[in-house]
Structure formats: structure tokens, C-alpha cells
Amino acid sequence: MSEAALRRTPLYDRHVALGARIVPFAGWEMPVQYSGVIDEVKAVRSTAGLFDVCHMGELHVTGPAALAWLNSVTTNDVSRLRPGRAQYSLLLDEDAGILDDILVYCIDDQNYMVVVNASNTDKDRDWLEGRLLPGVELEDSSLVTSLIAIQGPAAEAVLQPLCTGPLGELRRFGFAAGEVAGIECLVSRTGYTGEDGFELFTQGDAGALWDALLAAGEGRVKPCGLGARDVLRIEAGNVLYGHEIWEETNPLSAGLMWTVKLDKGAFVGKEKLEEYVAAGAALTVAGLTSASRAVPRQGYPIHHQGQDVGFVTSGTFSPVLNKPIGMGYLPPELAEPGTEVDVIIRERPERMVVTALPFYRAQRQ
């Protein structure tokens, strides 16, 4: 997609006014950083950060057959959801390859919202439309729905005075409709940073919502960009489409079998996935840490005793650990914590240690 065709979120002008550096991302012009990636990461870990995630896709599934149909195209068990609850799940192709990782929100037993990755919105919508059955309707509201995330230990304290309902009653993956700063929102206790926090869906004035959140959190909330979001999700051990997961990976190798309910009945990709489970994974996702300053980056080879055994999928410098960290694919026997491997960086081996994920776990209240 050419830069001329890039979309802008409703918050674009505010990002520019705040001095953000703008980059192309998944067909959108998005802020990559404001005050600096490390500064923004530290803000989220200590107080709170504000993220523009309006580029994400929102698909609405409705009708009397919505539940049964969603269960047939996703890996998790949608029947376990009650109104006001969401679940992490996957879309698989017939070969059990991961088309996308998603969140499914149960508004009621005939009304669901599916949140998909920005880069996959059109692909996911078309794939789902090709499998629609009688009694199911699918509507793409991505371009009229804004999404703002406030993440960090101070998120609830900042957000609560603006809300009409008590946030303390929302558990993780819970959501409720209400007003935030007088704007109709769906308030969801979800996020991608490893911290407590909320995501606010609205078809109202996203700019006014953003301004109200920054004003309410003055001194406690920093606007954050894609750079900080990536560091935070790596520290939290969260996989990302296009890095740890893509159509040639499956839930077993990606460490995502916890999102799969093989006992719920038929779903797309189930038979092939059962074959993979029976055979065992050839490669699996593992964490990597380094005592040097060398940062593992996507695509770098991983060697063990001089042999090429895997590859890096994500890497960054962690402000929390004060060292480089990364994720990559290794044979299961080498993916045990404590195993030493070499990441080849500019034709030079850099010693790293396999580490259990996540690298960072927030202290819950």
C-alpha cells in the first residue's frame, strides 16, 4: 500500500500535535513514539500509558445461529462465555495454520464482537463471510469504531472518575457498556501490555475521549506509541501476528494450545491440529535473554553446538530486566529454561539463555 493510501485514525492530528513520530503500520499512519520508547515503557509499568489502537478491526456476529457458528470457526469454546465476558481465541485454516489471533466478546447469546488484528481485518472478514451459514450475519464496523487503551497500575484510578459504572466489578476479560467522559463506550478490562488496564471501544468522539483521559491522568498518564507497545508485549511474553504466529504456524508450536478446546466439537483446522498434537511439535516458541548488549532481532538464526536449530521471531532491549530479550522457535528439547544457545548477529555468535515466558509478570492488586 502506498503512503498516499494510508489511513489515519481519528486521533492522528492529536499525535502530531503531541510531537509523535509517525510511521506506516498495517495500512495506517500510526505513532511509533512520543517522549521515547523506554520512557513510555517505564510509564506503563509504573503509572499508566495511553494507546491509540483504532486501527484494530471489529466484526459483529449476530443471529440465532451466531454461537454455534462462531464455535465452528474459532478454537476456543464460545459456549463458555456469558454476556459481559471475552475470550482469547484463534482462527485456523484447514491445515491448522494460524490465520489470526482474536478476541471474542459475548454481548448476548445472539450478539458477539470479534476483534482482529489491523493487518488481517480484510482477510479475516472475507474468510468468515465465505463460511457464513443461515441464521448468522456478519458486519464490519472497523472504520466507524475507535479503540483507545489505558494500561498500567494507575489505569483504574485514572479512569474511574470518568466512568458511570464501577470498574472494580470488572474482572480480567470482563466488559460493560457505559459512559466515559460523557461518551458512550464499551469498557473492557483487557490489554496487550502485561499490566492491568482497559480498552475503550466507541463510535462517539474519540478525540474528546482521548483528551479527557490525558487530562484526568495529568502527571500519571503518558501517550505511548507502537514502539513501547511492542516492548511491553515482548516483556509480557505475548505473541504477535507476523512475528511468532502466521499461517505456517499452528497452536501447538506457538504455545497456544490453551486457547484450543479439542473436546468442544468440530471447528476449522481441528483434524489437522489433532495430527500435530499426536506427532509432537518440531519447533516451539521459547524466551531468550542475553548478558551482553546484543539484541536478538527477527530472522536471526539460532545455533546450538554449531548447528542451526532455530530462529528469532522478536527481540528488544527490556527496561524492566535491563538486558536484551527475545522470542524464537527452537526444538522442544532445547526450549527448556537454562539451555544455552547462540544467536548469530552479523555473522557473530552471541551467547543467550533460554528463559521461561513471560519475562515480566505484573503484581496484581
C-alpha positions as CSV (number, residue, x, y, z in Angstrom):
1,M,0.0,0.0,0.0
2,S,1.4,3.4,-1.0
3,E,1.8,6.1,1.7
4,A,-0.8,8.1,-0.2
5,A,-3.3,5.4,0.5
6,L,-2.5,5.0,4.2
7,R,-5.5,5.6,6.6
8,R,-5.4,7.9,9.6
9,T,-7.2,7.2,12.9
10,P,-9.4,9.9,14.4
11,L,-6.5,10.8,16.7
12,Y,-3.9,11.5,14.1
13,D,-3.9,15.3,14.5
14,R,-3.5,14.9,18.2
15,H,-0.5,12.6,17.8
16,V,1.1,15.2,15.5
17,A,0.4,18.0,18.0
18,L,2.0,16.0,20.8
19,G,5.2,15.6,18.7
20,A,4.8,11.9,17.9
21,R,6.9,10.3,15.2
22,I,4.5,8.8,12.7
23,V,5.2,5.6,10.7
24,P,3.3,3.4,8.3
25,F,1.8,0.4,10.1
26,A,-0.6,-2.2,8.7
27,G,-2.0,0.3,6.3
28,W,-2.3,3.1,8.8
29,E,-0.2,6.2,9.8
30,M,0.5,5.5,13.5
31,P,2.6,7.0,16.3
32,V,5.7,4.9,17.0
33,Q,6.9,7.1,19.9
34,Y,6.4,10.4,21.7
35,S,8.9,11.0,24.5
36,G,10.9,7.9,23.7
37,V,10.2,4.1,23.8
38,I,12.0,3.4,27.1
39,D,10.3,6.4,28.8
40,E,6.9,5.2,27.6
41,V,7.5,1.6,28.7
42,K,8.5,2.8,32.2
43,A,5.4,4.9,32.4
44,V,3.2,1.9,31.7
45,R,5.0,-0.2,34.2
46,S,4.9,2.4,36.9
47,T,1.8,4.5,36.3
48,A,-0.2,4.4,33.0
49,G,0.1,4.8,29.3
50,L,-2.5,5.8,26.7
51,F,-2.5,4.0,23.3
52,D,-4.3,4.6,20.0
53,V,-5.4,1.2,18.8
54,C,-8.2,2.5,16.5
55,H,-6.6,0.6,13.6
56,M,-7.8,-2.8,15.1
57,G,-10.7,-4.5,13.3
58,E,-14.1,-5.0,14.9
59,L,-16.5,-7.6,13.3
60,H,-20.0,-8.1,14.7
61,V,-21.6,-11.6,14.5
62,T,-25.3,-11.7,15.2
63,G,-28.3,-14.0,14.8
64,P,-29.9,-17.2,16.3
65,A,-27.0,-19.4,15.0
66,A,-24.2,-17.0,16.0
67,L,-23.0,-19.1,18.9
68,A,-22.9,-22.4,17.1
69,W,-21.3,-20.8,14.0
70,L,-18.6,-19.0,16.0
71,N,-17.7,-22.2,17.7
72,S,-17.2,-23.9,14.3
73,V,-14.7,-21.2,13.1
74,T,-12.7,-20.4,16.3
75,T,-10.6,-22.6,18.5
76,N,-11.8,-21.7,22.0
77,D,-15.2,-22.7,23.4
78,V,-17.6,-19.7,22.8
79,S,-20.3,-21.5,24.7
80,R,-18.4,-20.9,27.9
81,L,-18.8,-17.2,27.5
82,R,-21.5,-15.3,29.4
83,P,-22.7,-11.8,28.5
84,G,-20.1,-9.3,29.5
85,R,-17.2,-11.7,29.1
86,A,-14.5,-12.1,26.4
87,Q,-12.0,-14.8,25.4
88,Y,-8.8,-15.0,23.5
89,S,-9.0,-17.4,20.6
90,L,-7.7,-18.2,17.1
91,L,-8.8,-18.6,13.5
92,L,-7.2,-21.6,11.8
93,D,-7.2,-22.7,8.2
94,E,-7.9,-26.3,7.2
95,D,-4.2,-27.2,7.8
96,A,-4.4,-25.7,11.4
97,G,-2.3,-22.7,10.3
98,I,-3.0,-19.6,12.3
99,L,-4.9,-17.1,10.3
100,D,-5.1,-14.7,13.2
101,D,-5.4,-14.4,17.0
102,I,-8.6,-12.7,18.1
103,L,-10.7,-11.7,21.0
104,V,-14.4,-12.8,21.1
105,Y,-16.8,-10.6,23.1
106,C,-20.2,-12.0,24.2
107,I,-22.7,-9.2,24.3
108,D,-25.6,-11.7,24.5
109,D,-26.2,-15.2,23.1
110,Q,-27.1,-13.8,19.7
111,N,-24.7,-10.9,19.6
112,Y,-20.9,-11.1,19.6
113,M,-18.0,-8.9,18.6
114,V,-14.8,-10.3,17.2
115,V,-11.7,-8.1,17.4
116,V,-9.0,-8.9,14.9
117,N,-5.5,-7.6,14.0
118,A,-5.4,-4.5,11.8
119,S,-3.3,-6.1,9.1
120,N,-5.8,-9.0,8.9
121,T,-9.1,-7.2,9.0
122,D,-10.0,-7.6,5.4
123,K,-8.6,-11.1,5.2
124,D,-10.5,-12.3,8.3
125,R,-13.7,-10.7,7.2
126,D,-13.6,-12.3,3.8
127,W,-12.7,-15.7,5.2
128,L,-15.5,-15.5,7.7
129,E,-18.0,-14.3,5.1
130,G,-17.1,-17.3,2.9
131,R,-18.2,-19.6,5.7
132,L,-21.5,-17.9,6.8
133,L,-24.5,-20.1,7.4
134,P,-28.2,-19.3,7.6
135,G,-29.1,-17.6,10.9
136,V,-25.8,-15.7,11.1
137,E,-25.0,-12.1,10.0
138,L,-21.6,-10.5,9.9
139,E,-21.0,-6.8,9.9
140,D,-17.6,-5.0,9.7
141,S,-17.7,-1.8,11.9
142,S,-13.9,-1.3,11.9
143,L,-13.9,2.1,10.2
144,V,-16.6,3.6,12.5
145,T,-15.3,2.1,15.7
146,S,-12.5,3.7,17.7
147,L,-10.4,1.9,20.3
148,I,-8.3,3.6,23.0
149,A,-6.3,1.6,25.6
150,I,-5.2,2.9,29.0
151,Q,-2.7,0.5,30.6
152,G,-0.8,0.4,33.8
153,P,-1.2,0.1,37.6
154,A,-2.8,3.6,37.8
155,A,-5.3,2.9,34.9
156,E,-8.3,2.2,37.1
157,A,-7.7,5.2,39.4
158,V,-7.4,7.5,36.4
159,L,-10.4,6.0,34.5
160,Q,-12.9,5.6,37.3
161,P,-13.8,9.2,37.9
162,L,-14.8,9.5,34.2
163,C,-17.0,6.4,34.3
164,T,-20.7,5.9,35.1
165,G,-20.1,2.4,36.4
166,P,-17.8,0.8,39.0
167,L,-14.6,-0.5,37.3
168,G,-13.8,-2.7,40.3
169,E,-16.6,-5.1,39.4
170,L,-14.9,-5.9,36.1
171,R,-12.6,-8.9,36.2
172,R,-9.9,-9.6,33.7
173,F,-11.6,-10.2,30.3
174,G,-14.8,-8.6,31.6
175,F,-16.5,-5.7,29.9
176,A,-19.6,-3.4,30.2
177,A,-21.3,-0.7,28.3
178,G,-21.4,2.8,29.9
179,E,-20.3,6.4,29.5
180,V,-16.7,7.6,29.8
181,A,-16.4,11.4,30.0
182,G,-20.0,11.5,28.7
183,I,-19.2,9.4,25.7
184,E,-20.8,6.0,25.1
185,C,-18.2,3.3,25.3
186,L,-17.8,-0.4,25.8
187,V,-15.2,-0.6,28.6
188,S,-13.2,-3.8,28.6
189,R,-10.6,-5.0,31.1
190,T,-8.2,-6.3,28.5
191,G,-4.9,-5.2,27.0
192,Y,-1.7,-6.4,25.5
193,T,1.0,-5.0,27.8
194,G,1.1,-7.4,30.7
195,E,-0.4,-4.7,33.0
196,D,-3.8,-4.2,34.4
197,G,-5.8,-1.8,32.1
198,F,-8.8,-1.1,30.0
199,E,-9.7,-0.9,26.3
200,L,-12.4,1.6,25.4
201,F,-14.5,0.9,22.2
202,T,-16.6,3.8,21.0
203,Q,-18.4,5.1,17.9
204,G,-18.5,8.5,19.5
205,D,-16.0,11.3,19.7
206,A,-12.7,9.5,20.1
207,G,-10.7,12.8,20.2
208,A,-12.7,14.1,23.1
209,L,-12.3,10.8,24.9
210,W,-8.5,10.9,24.3
211,D,-8.3,14.4,25.6
212,A,-10.4,13.6,28.7
213,L,-8.2,10.6,29.6
214,L,-5.0,12.7,29.3
215,A,-6.5,15.5,31.3
216,A,-7.7,13.1,34.1
217,G,-4.3,11.4,34.2
218,E,-2.1,14.5,34.1
219,G,1.2,13.6,35.7
220,R,0.3,9.9,35.7
221,V,-0.5,9.1,32.1
222,K,1.8,9.3,29.1
223,P,0.7,8.9,25.4
224,C,2.5,5.8,24.1
225,G,3.3,4.6,20.6
226,L,3.8,1.3,18.8
227,G,7.4,1.0,19.9
228,A,6.5,0.9,23.6
229,R,3.6,-1.4,22.9
230,D,6.0,-3.9,21.2
231,V,8.5,-3.8,24.1
232,L,5.7,-4.3,26.6
233,R,4.2,-7.3,24.8
234,I,7.6,-9.0,24.4
235,E,8.3,-8.5,28.2
236,A,4.8,-10.0,28.8
237,G,5.6,-12.9,26.5
238,N,2.7,-12.1,24.2
239,V,2.9,-13.5,20.7
240,L,2.3,-11.1,17.7
241,Y,0.9,-12.0,14.3
242,G,3.7,-11.6,11.7
243,H,6.3,-12.5,14.4
244,E,5.6,-15.6,16.5
245,I,2.4,-16.6,14.6
246,W,1.5,-16.6,10.9
247,E,-0.3,-19.0,8.6
248,E,2.6,-21.6,8.6
249,T,2.5,-21.9,12.4
250,N,0.0,-23.9,14.4
251,P,-1.2,-23.5,18.0
252,L,0.9,-26.4,19.3
253,S,4.2,-24.9,18.0
254,A,3.2,-21.4,19.1
255,G,2.4,-22.4,22.7
256,L,-1.2,-21.5,22.3
257,M,-2.9,-24.8,22.9
258,W,-4.5,-23.2,26.0
259,T,-6.7,-21.3,23.5
260,V,-7.9,-24.6,21.9
261,K,-10.8,-26.8,23.2
262,L,-10.5,-30.0,21.2
263,D,-13.4,-31.5,23.1
264,K,-16.0,-28.9,22.0
265,G,-16.9,-30.4,18.6
266,A,-15.8,-29.7,15.1
267,F,-14.0,-26.5,14.1
268,V,-11.9,-25.5,11.1
269,G,-8.5,-27.0,11.4
270,K,-9.3,-29.4,14.2
271,E,-8.5,-32.6,12.4
272,K,-5.1,-31.4,11.3
273,L,-4.3,-30.0,14.7
274,E,-5.0,-33.3,16.3
275,E,-2.4,-34.9,14.0
276,Y,0.1,-32.3,15.0
277,V,-0.6,-33.0,18.7
278,A,-0.2,-36.7,18.2
279,A,3.1,-36.2,16.4
280,G,4.5,-33.5,18.7
281,A,5.9,-30.1,17.7
282,A,9.1,-30.0,15.7
283,L,9.7,-26.4,16.9
284,T,8.2,-24.4,19.8
285,V,8.3,-20.8,21.0
286,A,10.9,-20.0,23.7
287,G,12.2,-16.9,25.5
288,L,15.8,-15.7,25.2
289,T,17.8,-13.5,27.4
290,S,21.3,-12.1,27.0
291,A,24.0,-11.0,29.4
292,S,25.6,-8.9,26.7
293,R,24.2,-5.8,25.0
294,A,23.5,-7.7,21.8
295,V,19.8,-7.6,20.9
296,P,18.2,-10.6,19.1
297,R,16.1,-9.5,16.1
298,Q,13.5,-11.2,14.0
299,G,15.0,-13.6,11.5
300,Y,18.4,-14.1,13.2
301,P,19.5,-17.7,13.2
302,I,19.8,-19.6,16.5
303,H,22.7,-22.2,16.8
304,H,23.4,-24.9,19.3
305,Q,26.8,-26.6,19.4
306,G,27.5,-25.1,16.0
307,Q,24.3,-26.4,14.4
308,D,21.5,-24.2,13.0
309,V,18.5,-25.2,15.2
310,G,16.0,-22.3,15.1
311,F,15.4,-18.6,14.5
312,V,14.4,-15.4,16.4
313,T,10.9,-14.0,15.9
314,S,11.0,-10.9,18.2
315,G,13.6,-9.1,20.2
316,T,14.2,-5.8,22.1
317,F,16.0,-4.2,25.0
318,S,14.0,-4.7,28.2
319,P,13.9,-1.7,30.5
320,V,12.4,-4.0,33.2
321,L,15.3,-6.5,33.1
322,N,17.9,-4.0,31.8
323,K,19.1,-6.5,29.2
324,P,18.2,-7.7,25.7
325,I,15.3,-10.3,25.5
326,G,13.7,-12.1,22.6
327,M,11.5,-14.9,21.5
328,G,12.1,-17.5,18.9
329,Y,11.5,-21.1,17.7
330,L,13.6,-24.0,19.0
331,P,13.3,-27.8,19.1
332,P,11.4,-28.7,22.3
333,E,14.4,-30.4,23.8
334,L,16.3,-27.1,23.5
335,A,13.5,-24.9,24.7
336,E,14.0,-25.8,28.3
337,P,14.9,-22.8,30.6
338,G,18.6,-22.7,31.3
339,T,19.7,-24.1,27.9
340,E,22.5,-22.0,26.3
341,V,22.3,-21.2,22.6
342,D,24.0,-18.8,20.2
343,V,22.1,-16.2,18.3
344,I,24.0,-15.2,15.1
345,I,24.2,-11.4,14.9
346,R,26.2,-10.0,12.0
347,E,27.9,-13.4,11.5
348,R,29.0,-13.5,15.1
349,P,27.6,-15.9,17.7
350,E,26.1,-14.2,20.8
351,R,25.5,-16.4,23.8
352,M,21.9,-16.4,25.1
353,V,20.0,-18.4,27.7
354,V,16.5,-19.9,27.1
355,T,14.1,-18.3,29.6
356,A,10.6,-19.2,30.7
357,L,7.9,-16.8,29.5
358,P,6.7,-14.3,30.4
359,F,9.8,-12.3,31.2
360,Y,7.7,-9.9,33.3
361,R,4.6,-10.5,35.4
362,A,2.8,-7.6,36.9
363,Q,2.0,-7.5,40.6
364,R,-1.8,-7.7,40.7
365,Q,-3.7,-5.9,43.4
